[in-house]
Amino acid sequence: MTMNYVYKGFEARILPEMESTESRLARGDWRSRIVGYRYTAHYRGRISFRVGYDSEVGVLPTVDDAITDFQNRIDAITDSL
């Protein structure tokens, strides 16, 4: 369930972060819950940066938050050029 989002030539591949197997089994449920979203930003096919993969931000709670964070980071990058 990957979502792609393009902004100013950068592409974000937004992925859901699922709960751990231990917490799922502790609940006694076989279905995993989505606990947040992470993304990888690409520019011209190369990975530029990752958010939610052991980064300072952590997992973002909603897709809209991931898109907003992505747009803010891209704006900061383009403004600094």
Buried (B, 14 or more C-beta within 10 A) or exposed (E): EEBEBEBEEBBBBBBBBBBEEEEBEEEEEEEBEBEBBBBBBBBEEEEBBBBBBEEEBEBBEEBEBBBEBBBEBBEEBEEEE
